[in-house]
């Protein structure tokens, strides 16, 4: 695992457990600017498709958060989907969003800022 803070390691644990619980393609966990956390998995229903990142953002917005500081995204692609970049940018904290990308086991391969 790439070197990340203890707080971000908690996000890895949440994202990994959330993804594994339902066998989703992707799991994500975010920390907002107030320190609250949100965890979600990909939703792939016939009438609703939403990424784990988008679900985390929706939960944060619905909870009254002002923005996201960090997010962990775990899945097979190891990349941030292009459809997730714009919502993260729209709802980022003052210094952007630190995005840790990793595989489904929770091994972080890269970190970017959006």
SVG drawing of the C-alpha trace seen along z (x, -y; Angstrom):
<svg xmlns="http://www.w3.org/2000/svg" viewBox="-36 -27 40 37">
<polyline fill="none" stroke="black" stroke-width="0.4" points="0.0,0.0 1.3,-3.5 2.0,-5.6 -1.2,-7.3 -2.3,-9.0 -4.1,-7.0 -7.3,-8.9 -7.1,-7.8 -6.4,-4.2 -9.8,-4.3 -11.3,-5.2 -9.6,-2.3 -11.2,0.0 -14.6,-1.4 -14.4,-1.3 -13.1,2.2 -15.8,3.5 -18.6,1.7 -17.6,3.1 -17.1,6.6 -20.4,6.6 -22.4,6.7 -19.7,7.8 -19.9,4.5 -17.5,3.5 -16.3,0.5 -16.3,-0.7 -15.5,-4.3 -15.3,-6.1 -15.0,-9.8 -14.2,-12.3 -15.9,-15.6 -14.5,-19.0 -16.1,-18.5 -14.4,-15.1 -17.6,-13.0 -17.2,-9.8 -19.4,-8.3 -19.0,-4.9 -20.8,-3.5 -20.6,-0.9 -21.5,-0.9 -25.2,-0.7 -26.1,1.1 -29.8,1.6 -31.8,1.6 -33.2,-1.8 -30.4,-3.4 -26.6,-3.3 -24.4,-5.3 -20.7,-5.0 -19.5,-4.5 -17.9,-8.0 -21.1,-9.6 -23.0,-7.8 -20.6,-9.1 -21.0,-12.7 -24.8,-12.4 -24.7,-11.2 -22.5,-14.1 -24.6,-16.7 -27.8,-15.2 -26.1,-15.4 -25.4,-19.1 -21.7,-18.8 -19.8,-21.8 -17.3,-19.6 -15.0,-16.5 -11.4,-16.6 -10.4,-13.0 -11.8,-9.9 -10.6,-6.3 -11.8,-4.4 -11.2,-0.7 -12.0,1.5 -10.5,3.4 -9.8,0.4 -7.4,-1.3 -8.4,-4.6 -10.8,-7.5 -13.6,-7.3 -14.0,-10.4 -17.6,-10.7 -16.4,-11.0 -14.0,-13.8 -16.5,-16.6 -18.7,-15.9 -15.5,-15.7 -14.3,-19.0 -17.8,-20.5 -17.8,-19.4 -14.1,-19.6 -12.7,-21.2 -10.6,-24.4 -7.5,-22.5 -9.2,-20.0 -9.9,-16.4 -7.1,-13.9 -8.1,-10.7 -6.4,-7.4 -6.9,-4.7 -6.5,-1.1 -7.5,2.5 -10.4,4.4 -8.2,5.8 -7.4,2.2 -3.8,1.9 -3.4,-1.8 -1.6,-2.1 -1.8,-5.9 -2.9,-9.2 -4.1,-12.2 -5.7,-15.5 -8.8,-16.6"/>
</svg>
